[in-house]
Amino acid sequence: MQALREKLKDSKLHDAKVEAIHLKHKIGKLKNLVNRNHRHDEEHEQATDRKRTAICDSHRFKSFFPERDNNKIKWYVDGRDYFWAVSVGIENAKETIYIADWWLSPEIFMRRPAFFNQEWRLDQIIKRAAERGVQVYVIVYKEVQQALTCNSAHTKHALRALCPEGTPGHGNIHVMRHPDHNVFENMGDMTFYWAHHEKFIVIDYHLAFIGGLDLCFGRWDLRQHLLADVHPSGVVNELFPGQDFNNNRIMDFQTVQDWSNNELNKTDYGRMPWHDVAMGLVGESVIDIAEHFVLRWNFIKRDKYKRSEGVDYLCMTTRSNADGSNPDEDLISIQRPKHPVGKYIEHPLSPLESKGLQNAGSVHAQIVRSSDDWSSGILNDHSIQNAYAEVIENAEHYIYIENQFFITATGDQQFPIHNTVGRAIVNACVRAGKEGRKFRVIIVIPAIPGFAGDLREDAAIGTRAIMDYQYRSINRGEHSIMGQIKAAGLDPTEYIFVFNLRAYDRINKTPALIQQEKESGVSYQQLQRAEAEEIMGTGIHGYEGERQEGESHGIGHGGSHGISEDEKERIIDRKRQFEAARHKLDVKDPVTSTDSIAEDAMARGGLVTEEPWEGEPEEEKANFVQEELYIHAKLLIADDRTVICGSSNLNDRSQLGSHDSELSIVMTDTRTIESTMDGKPYQAGFHAATLRRHIWREHLGMIEAQPVDASKDPNAQPPTVCMNEEYSGEEWEFVADPLGDEVWNKWTGQATVNTDVYRHLFRADPDDNIKSWKDYDSFAPRKTIKQGHLHDPHMPAEMIRKELDKVRGHLVWMPLDFLCEENMAERGMQVNSYTELSSVAAEAPYRLPAKLDTHRLVLLGEAKRAAAEDHVWDLREDPGYFASVAVDRSQHRQESLLDTQGRRHPHDHNEVFWNQVIRGLPVEAYMTFLCWDLLYKYAVRLDDAFRSAGALNHGQPLPKKLELALVELCFAAEMISKGLINELKSSVPASSPIHERFVREP
């Protein structure tokens, strides 16, 4: 028998058998839609779960990963330093690069200005690596297109197109997107609500980066946080080309596949500046970050690409061998099917012992994560939440938090919020109060979540919902953090302090620039577009396959599309017209007014009153702008000793493990420095203390502005080159004691001054003077001024300058009384226990329709489910029925249409055609059954919830169980209907009699 198998191994008969087995398994996966436990219900799966659980139970924070000594870890504050260091790391890669991102923009410039650093565009760096033979693996989040504009399809196509077949590097760039949102795509699991939110890189199993920064548009920034990017002296000096100039409070990113396009006019608006923190490391924790990537890669291979030749399994030598001889390979989701598709590749490509990971530095570190069945195929892991809670509860002096969100609970009464970080903060403060210790929790979060729109508009209900939850977490209600501290007999204002960040600038829209626009007939916005066309060339408008995104798992082929060469030349010619107008008008060079005055808020940066301006003072006033400085960092520092940094926000999405997937690192430096704490001598950890001092100096404006060139800055190099610069001097020592009276008076006093200036000049909202909607309209009348501009255009220019001279750094108070007299967001629409705050725009009614008959829905679903089940059975058992359905189905396929040249399809009703029809029938039938089965179960759940809810008051929110059941049914019906609509769009034009009015693309 074995001899016969060997003879048949490479025959067409054997190939047909294998293909049939794969098809059977692919169809079989559909039953997983109704078995949410399908990765944990077989004995071998449960054995793996037990193994993982035992490992987690043996580690601190119940993390899968152990504590690791002697890591060399370096911090990066803001985008310039991080992006420069990453560019160095990738440029020096020799074997492998792993990149996991929520959003990856291939066209992002890692060094600025873009015109002078075209070789440092991310896709070009990756291309050079692939051409050197480096294997590049990328995992990006596959977004819900109705809710987000990341366009991961563009990311995939752009990266795959870098090394076409027949060129160096072909086959060395591997890209996965996950999760799927439609069961019709790959027969994989559907995930609607949650995202892959990790941001990390592993290079050669030697160097890793981890933190809050995606390699994407909008993240690169300098510590002075410029808002303006208009350059009368030449557009070649712009720092934020194309889509990289963005303000989410005005509009979200648009058509990101065309990176050069920008709908936001730089001459009218300021950008939203971006504050973030990340880490670079060498040491044994690099292995753990790599293992998390390998687990995710193999899990996605199993879930989505299992039958794809273009995607291989990754085998880590610490867990698995290519020959399957390591019994721990199940821990990284390796499978050994009887007929595997794809190879098993051992990583690292050179011995791990050669990576120099042992005794690299002085930092004790541990990787923690939020991960679950949908994201990694494992049981729930919420070790990030465990780490946050434990580090906070054990803190003795202070907790410093920077985060994009602050939504947490102190107990069960704050449903639907479940994470317990809030309770840990309360416990730490109450313990300090009982022990008579000075203790502070300092929280720095965005003033407004980064979503577009006036907060008074109905469309902003999701944004208001986030703010409402944040206020309920912090200070509103008896179950808030401050409410619970007060209930313990303490004054919460002595413990909890909450701040935002804000920045100002001046757009350098000079009179000469305005004259050039008029003379040339070319706007500055058109000039920017022309510059992008000239420096970028092929590829900026996207790549093949993007307009009709069909999942292709092999290596792609590149090519540009979008505009003709004549159109491209016409766009570029605008630059020549603009420059000709400059010469005709005899514009002075150099321009005396600076392109940005943001550095005036920093140490030794000058004064606004001394800034030159080309033109009349009245013209200058229209160019002053302010905007919130968006805090995207996910950072916690405790007692100048312990740091947590990663991708995890402080909300349920990031903390619970079962929602968004996240990765963070907990660090304590064994290297100490002499410092002070509350006026007493103190041994601080070098890593934590230097990071906190650097950040505080930036927020207080006690550090110099940065140049764009980071080549000589130690803080912008990877840890393989050098560590963070050890500062000294008066300002460095001034912020040494985080509990010292002098620094605290400076911190709170400067925040007060800055807040007052922004209120006076710009009526920046939110503000404590806005306690009601009526107050809002009085404080900042609607649509009377452009976003971010001066509130009163009649204020004297000299007074404006003097006021801005008072601003140092970016720190402002968070207005804890903002709209405190109003209900900021009614529950419903984007406010429900599923959306947990609107990051994903699931729309669901929050009032029951007057004549909703849930029992009728159950009966309808049951009948449709039974009919679909009968259809599957008849196809299987009745050949005549099968043939009849096949003939009928054949009459609705687009192969029957003539093309635009009047030609028949090459497969019109031939053998290939009928094979496709016949193979598709059982799949379609089974999917239809599963859809009705799913809707039936949700209808039963809704009916049960409706009956148990009792009498409903239609003026009040729905009971939680009923609301959740309604959301589930509506969302499932919407998603299923989209698949059916797409099928109708394909089949109806090919159906009689209207098929005569349609043609197909050749």
Secondary structure, DSSP 8 states (H G I E B T S, - for coil): -HHHHHHHTTSHHHHHHHHHHHHHHHHHGGGGGG-TTTTSSSHHHHHHHHHHHHHHHTSGGG-SS-EEEEEEEEEEESHHHHHHHHHHHHHT--SEEEEEES---TT-BSSSSGGG-GGGBHHHHHHHHHHTT-EEEEEEE---TTT----HHHHHHHHHTTS-TTSTTTT-EEEEEE-BS-HHHHS--B-SS--B---EEEETTTEEEEES--SSTT----TT-------TT-GGG-SS-GGGS--TTT-----TTSTT---S-TTT-----EE-EEEEEESTHHHHHHHHHHHHHHHHHHHTSTT-TT--EEEETTT--TTS--TTGGGGT----SS--S-EEEESSS-GGGG--TT--SEEEEEEEEE-HHHHSSS-EEHHHHHHHHHHHT-SSEEEEE-S-B---SSGGGTT----HHHHHHHHHHHHHHHT---EEEEE--SS-S--S-TTSGGGHHHHHHHHHHHHHHTSSTTSHHHHHHHTTS-GGGTEEEEEEEEEEE----HHHHHHHHHHT--HHHHHHHHHHHHH-TTTT--TTSTT-----S-------SS-HHHHHHHHHHHHHHHHHHHHTT--SS-SS-S--GGGGSTT---GGG---SS-HHHHHTTEEEEE-EE---EEEETTTEEEEES--BSHHHHSSSSSBEEEEEEEES-EEEEEETTEEEEEEHHHHHHHHHHHHHHHT-S----S--TT-GGGS-TTT-------SHHHHHTS-TT-HHHHHHHHHHHHHHHHHHHHHH--SS-TT--SHHHHHHHS-TTSS-TTB-S-TTS-HHHHHHHHHT--SSEEE--TTTTTTS----SBBTBSTTTTTTSS---B-SS--TT--HHHHHHHHHHHHHHHHHHHHHHHH-HHHHHHHHHHHHTT-GGGS-BTTS---TTTTSHHHHHHHHHHHHHHHHHHHHHHHHHHHHHHHHHHHHHHT-S--TTS---HHHHHHHHHHHHHHHHHHHHHHHHHHHHGGGSTTGGGG--B--
